[in-house]
Amino acid sequence: MAPPDPTRLPLTGSADAGPAVPSLVRSLPVLKKRADFLAAARGRKQVRAGFILQARERGDGAPVVRIGYTCSKKVGNAVARNRAKRRLREAARAVLREQGRAGWDYVLIGRQDVTASLPFTQLTADLSSAVTAIHKPRA
């Protein structure tokens, strides 16, 4: 099966956000290496009802925001874990495009029985407050 043609994909964006771009182009780069997840775990951390957010500044000079998602077997079976990760992915797309900082890695960890059932507006509001708290200067 051939990959989808980007010129025929539905466009995303709004009139005030500039020209619409195919949705495949607008996705955030995803962490895949275990070492990147472990490095984020040594960084800053914020706990919310629906997830745990870990973040660290990479210091490599690359002007991109990278994101990783994980859910342990405590969250549930494969269906429940995938649903939780899908919800985290959508919340990250909504929030990190605006509030994420270039040169930072973020890891979202799903929580048992909550990530999949929390209202999406609450999930995005919690993520927004967690990102703000992560970047707040330390006293």
Sequence and secondary structure as in RCSB ss.txt:
>XXXX:A:sequence
MAPPDPTRLPLTGSADAGPAVPSLVRSLPVLKKRADFLAAARGRKQVRAGFILQARERGDGAPVVRIGYTCSKKV
GNAVARNRAKRRLREAARAVLREQGRAGWDYVLIGRQDVTASLPFTQLTADLSSAVTAIHKPRA
>XXXX:A:secstr
     GGGS EE  GGG S EETTTT   B   HHHHHHHHTSEEEE SSEEEEEEE  S     EEEEE  GGG
 SHHHHHHHHHHHHHHHHHHHHHH  TTEEEEEEE TTTTTTS HHHHHHHHHHHHHHHHS   
